[in-house]
Amino acid sequence: MTKRRYVLHRAEQNLERFINGSGFNFCIALLILVSVVLIFIEFLLPPGAKLEQVIALNDTLTWIFIVELSLRYLVAPSKRVYFENYWIDIIAVLPVLRVFRTLRLVRLLRILRLGRAMMILLRQSGWLSARLERSFGSFGFLALTAVMLIICGTLAMVSVEEHAPTGPEAVQQFLEKVWLTTFLFVSGEVIGDLPLTMSGKVIAVLISISGLIVFAVLVGTVSAWMTTYFRTKMDIKDLAIEDLREHIIICGWDRMGGLILSELESLPDIWMRGVVVVAETDEDIIIAGKIKNPRRLFHIREDFTKMDVLERVGAKRARSAIVLADKGKNLGDQDRDARTVLAALTLEKLNPKIFTCAELLDEVNATHLKIAGVEEIISRTSLTAGLFASTVVNRGISSVISDILTHHEGAYLRRFALPSEFIQQPFIEVFDYFKRRFDATILAVDMLGESGKFERHLNPAHDRLMEEHDMLVVVARVDSEFKDLT
């Protein structure tokens, strides 16, 4: 890059920074407001020296706007986008040209810039803009459009009618005409006398048509707002996410998500704590899971790998988390596993005490999760392959596995602490007690190892003495008293 091109490049960058600065835009917005006020004065003043001064001042402001638009054109990265954004502003400054000076109605085009002035003021108002944008929304812009059309229609009618307001009572007469134009805009019919000139009649028709268009858009906006409002009311929650404690977070979504929700709902003590699904999916999770009680179910349609999102859904207060291999937008297996690892690491960072269960498509990535302290790592491929192999060797075993892994009917699994009265008792006595008392079978015992982590022992020896921190994994019938006990 030559020195000359470098200087031009730096100058362009500085100019762009100046034009996009808050101070410059704020001044432009104020000048637009002043220009609109001068238009009213210009239409209400009788011919004379004062009127000429107002016109000259307004023309000066318009030349300032022309310079501003020219500078924006010079630094615009895309000229097509520039014309899409500023075509109204370009039309609004045309009255400064001599060829348009004889057309008084063309001067009303300057009022079109009022919308841009309001946008600038909203965006440059700091903390106020965030509040106004939430409450202003479509209704505010519709109201602003309606006011602009009514004002333009009134001034246009005043300029073409023979009985234009003049003299000391000009302001009062003008306000009366504003009310007449407002009624025409709202009702679609002339209130009072018809316009005397053909131009006035054409303007009245245009005002009526514009009112119908704005009203149609208003009806659509109100309908959309009411639909959202009633949908929100139908989706009443018992608690806000901020109130949840010891709840479950599900990160990601696929076809298994609905089945997981259905299983969790069948456990009332778990479901009442609350379940939050964090997934960028448009699928209705209530329908997918056939949920009957959605009052404790929340769906956050955001990226579950972001720390601020997980903080917002209460990861620091959650009891457990399930991280699914989310499909996302046509992601490959490696990318899906990378998102799973990132989400699991973030959860463990926010809440080291949370119990995290993560799904991986490739078990090679399990090392990262184990280092982070993820308690359970599930590979759907390995489980399915093992189930197929076991079913071939032992026919009908798949139905047994399905039975104990679901909670709707048949049997189910439960893990709980060893009752204190069985400490230092042989395993066979504990096994016999639960079988006789609750008709439940102990499948495994989790024993606390030297590293401080539990080690699972399936079908332990009958004479093994039970210890204080042992955890029992039991299979019991859904309709047994054991369910109430745990």
N, C-alpha and C positions, 0 to 999 in steps of 0.2 A: 504494500500500500504506500503510495507516494505521500509526501508531506501535505500536499494540497488536499488530497482525498481524506487524509487523516483529520485535517482541520475541519473539513466539511462534515465528516462523520461526527466529530465531537460537538460541532455546532448544532447539528440535527438532534443529537442526544440531549443536549442542554435545552434546546427549544421544546422538545417533547416533554421533558421533565417540568419545564415551566408551565406549559399549556395544561398538563394533567395535574398540576398542583392545586391544592384546595383553595389557596388565596385567589388565584386567577379565576377559577370557576365560580367562586363565591361572588367576586366582583361582576362577572358576566351575568350571573343570576339577578343581582341587584339592578344592573343596567337594563335588563329585560323588563323587570317590574316597573322601573321608571318610564321606559318606552311605552308600556301599556297604559300607564296613567296619562301620559302625554297624548295618547290617541283619544282618550275620553275628552280631555280638555280641547283638543283640536276640533272634535266634532261639535262641541257645545259652544265654543267661542264664536261670536259674530265676526264677519270679515273686518280686518283692520291690522294695525301694527302688531298687536299682541299675538294674533293668530299667526302672522308671518314669523314671529320670533319662536313660537312653539314648533312650527313646521321645520324651521332651520335647526332647532335643537334636536328634534326627533331625527332629522336627516343625518345630523352629526353622529348620533348614537347608532344609526343604521350603518354608517360607514365604519364605525368601530366593529360592529358585528361582521361586516364583510371582511375586514382585516383578520378578525378572529377565525372565521371559517376558512379563509385562505391559508392561514398558518396551520390549521388542523389538516387541511388537504396536503400540505407539504410534508408533514411528518406521518401521515396515515400509512401504515404498512400495506393496506389493501384499499385501493381506490373504490372498488365495488362496495366494500363494506362501509366506506366513508359515505357514499351517496345513499346507501340504505339507511344509515343512521341520521343523516343531516339533510335529507331532501326537503323536509318541511321547513327547516331553518333557511335553506337556500331560497325557497319560494317566498318566505316572509321578508327577505331583504330586497326583493325585486322592486318594490315601490320607490326606492331611492333613484332608480334610473329614470331619465327624462321621458322615455317613451311611455312610462306608466304613470307619470305625474298627473295627467289629465283624468285618470280613472280613480275617483275618490274611493270607490269601494275596494280597490286593490290594497289600499292602506290597511284595511282590516286584517290582512294576512299576517300582520305583525303580532296580532293577538295569539296566533298559533304557537309562538315561542313561549307562551306562558306555561305550557306543560313542561317544556324543558327546564325552565327556571325552577319550577316546583321540584323536579327530579334532582336538580343540582343541590338545592337547599336541603332536601331530605338526606342526600348522600353525604353532604359535607357538614352535617349537624352533629357528628359524633355520636354520643350515647342516645340522643333523641331519635336518630334515624332508625335504629334497631327497633325501638318501641313503635314508632310510627309505621314502619313497614309491616309489622305484624298486624296492627289494627287498621291501617289505611287500606292496603290491599286493593282488590278489584273495585270495591265499593267507592273508595276514595277517588280512584282514577275515573270511574264513571261519573261521579258527582262533579269532578273538575271538568270533564268533557261537556257535561250538560251545561254548566255555568258558562263555559267558553262559547258554546253554540248559542245560548240565549243572548249573551252580550253581543256577539257578532251579528246575530239576527236583528237585535234592536238597533244597533248602529247602522246596519245596512238599510233597515226600514226608514230610519231617520234621514239618511242621506238621499233617498230617492223620493220620499214623500214631500209634497209641497208645504205641508204644515210642520216643518221641523221646529223643534223647541229653540227659542232664542230669548235673549233678555235675561232679567234677574230671576225669572221663574224657570229657567232652562233646566236646572237640576231636578226640580220637582216634576216637570213635564217628562223629563227623560226617565225618571223612576217609574212614573205611571206607565210609560211605554214598555219598560222592562217587565212590569207585571202582566201587561197584555201579551207580550211575547212569551212569557212563562206559561200562561194559560194555553196559548196556542201550541206551545211545545209539548205540554202535558196532555191536553185533551184532544189535540189534532183538529180543532175547529176554531174559527175566529170568534173572539169575544168582543162584542161591540161593533163598530163600523168597519166595513171592508176597506182595504187599501184603495186609494184613489187611482194610482197609476198602475200600468201593466207590470212595471218592474217590481212594485210593491207586492202585487198579487203573486208574482213568481217567487219572490223571497218568502212570502207567507207559506206557499206550498212547500218550499225547501225546508223551512223551519218545522212544518208539520211532519214531513218525511223523516227528518233527522230525529225528531222526538220519538217517532215510532221505532226507529232503529235502536236508539239508546234504551228505550223501554224493553225491546226484545232482548237485548244483551243483559239488561238488569234482571229480567225474569229468569234467564238461563243461569246467571251468577247466583241469584237467590236460591234457585232450585238446587244447584250444586252444593251450596253452603248448607241448606236444610238437609239434604241427603247425607252429607258428612256428619252433621250435628246429630241426626237421629240414629245414624249408624254407630256413632260414639255412645249415645245413650243406650242403645241395645247391647253394646259391649261393656256393660258396667263391671267394674272390678271392685273387689272387697278392699283391696289395698293398692297403694301406689308402689312403684318399683322401689322408691326410697324407703318404704316401710318394711320391705322383705328382709327376713333374717333366716339363716339356715336353709335357704332355698336351693334349687337346682338350676344350673345354666346349661343350655344346649347350644353349642356353637356349630354352625353349619346345618345344611338340610339336604336330604335326598329321600328316596322312597322309604327308607327305614325310619325316618323322622316321625311319620304318623304312627307307626307301630310302637315306637318308644313312648310317645305321648299316651297312647292307649294303655300301655302297660303301667305307666306311672300313675295314671288316673285310677287304676284299679287298686292302688295302695293309698287309702284315705289319709293316713298319717304323713305320707310323703307329699301328696298333692296339696294338702292344706298349707304347707309351707310356701308353696308357690313355685312355678316353673317359668323360666324366661328363655325364649328361643331367639338367638341372635343369628340371623341369616338374611342375605339379600335375595329373597325369593318372593315372587308375587303370589305364590300358592297360598290358599287359605288353609292354615295349619289346623284350624278347628274342624274343618270338613275332612282334611286328610287323616286326622287322628280320630275322627268320629267322637269328638269330645262332647260330653253331656254337661259338664260343669266348667265353662271357660272363665269363671270369675277369678281364678288364681293363675291363669295362663296369659303370658305377655309375649308379644312378637315385636322385636326391634329389627327393622329392615336396614341394617348397617353392617359394615365390615367387621367381623369378629376378631380380626387380627390386630385391630387398633387398640392401644392401651386405654385411651379416653372412653371408648365405647364400652369396654369391659368394666371400667371403673363406674360408669353410669348405670350399668345393670347390676351393680352390687357384688362384684367379684370378691371384694374384701370381706363381705359378710356371708358369702355363699357357703354351703356345706359341701356340695359336690358339683362337678362339671363333666359334661360329655362333649367331646370334640369329634365330630363326624368328618369323614373325608368328603368335604363339600365339593360338588361338581363345579360351582362357579360358572364362568362363561367359557365353556369348552376348554377347561384346563386339562393338562396331561396328568398322569399319575404322579410324576415327580413333583409337579407344582402343587398338586393337592396335598401331598404329604408335607411339603414345605410349609404350607399354610397351617396344617395341623400342628406341626412342631412349633411354629411361631406362636400360635394361640395357646398351646399348652405351656410353653415357657413363660408367656406373659401372665397366665393365670397363676402359675406357681410363684412368680415374682411378686404379684400383687397380694397373694394370700398363700403363704407356705403351708397352712393347715388344711387347705382345700383338698378334697379327694378328687383327683382327675382321672378320667377314663378316656383314652384317646384311641382313635381308629387309624390304622396305617394300612396302606395298600402294599408297601414294600417293607418287610421286617428289617431291612438293612438300616433304616432310619430310626430303629428303636433305641439305638445307643444314645442319641441326643436326648430322648425323653427320659431314659433311665437316669442319666446324669442330672437332669433337672429335677428329679424327684417325682415323676409321674408314677402313680401307684399301679394303674392297670393299663396295659397296651394290648389292644385287640386287633388281630388281623383277620378280616372277613374271609380272605382267601384260604388261610390256613384252617380256620374253623370249618369252613365248608368242605375243604378237601378231607379233613379228618373225619367229618361226619359221613361223607360218602364212603370212605374206606371202611369205617366201622359198620355201616349199614350193610355193606357187601358181606363182611365177615359174620356179623351178628344181625340177622334179619329182624326188622321191626324196632331197632334201637333208636331210630330217628324220632319215632313217636314218643319214646320215653324222654329223650332230650327236650323235645318241644314242650312236653307236658310240664316238666319241672322248671323250664325257663319262662313260662308264662304264669300269670296270676289270676286269670279269669275263671278257670275251672281246673279240676284235678288236683295236682300237687304243685308246690312251689318251694323255692329255696329261700332261706333266711339266715343271716349271720348275726350273732349276738354274743355278749360276754358270758362267760361261765358263771353261774350262780355261786355265791360265796360258800354255801354249805357243801359244795362238792370239791373244794380245794383239798388236794392230797388224797383224793379218792381214786380208785382204779377207773380207767376208762369204761370198762364193761358195766360198772354200776351206774355211771352217768347214762350210758347208752340204754341200759335196761329201764331206768327211771323214765326217761323221755318217751321210750316206746310204750311202756305200760300206761303212763299218765296222760300223754297227749297223742299217742299213736304216731309219733314223729321219729324219724331215723337220722342219726348223726352220721354224715358222710365224711366229714373232715374236721380237723382241729388246727387252728392257726396258733402256732407257738412263737413266743417272743424270743428272737435269737440274740446272740451277743452283740450284733451290730445295731440293735434297737429296732429292727424291722421284723415283721411277722413272717414266719416260714410255714407254708401250708403242708400238712401231712394228711394224705388221703388214707382212710381206713387204718388208723393207728393201732398199735398193739393193744390187746385186751387188758394187759396188766400195767399199762403206762399210767403213772400217777399224774393227775391233773394239777396244773399250776395256776397261780393267782391271775395272771394276765392272759390266760388262754381264751380264744374265741372259737365258738362252735358254728359249724356250717350244717344246717339241718334241713331236711326235706320233710314237709308236712302237708296235710290236706288243706285245701282252701276253707272247708267248712268246719275245721277242728277248733277246739278252744285255744290251741297254741297261737293262733293269729291274734287273738285278743291279748294274750300274755305278752307278746313281743311288740 
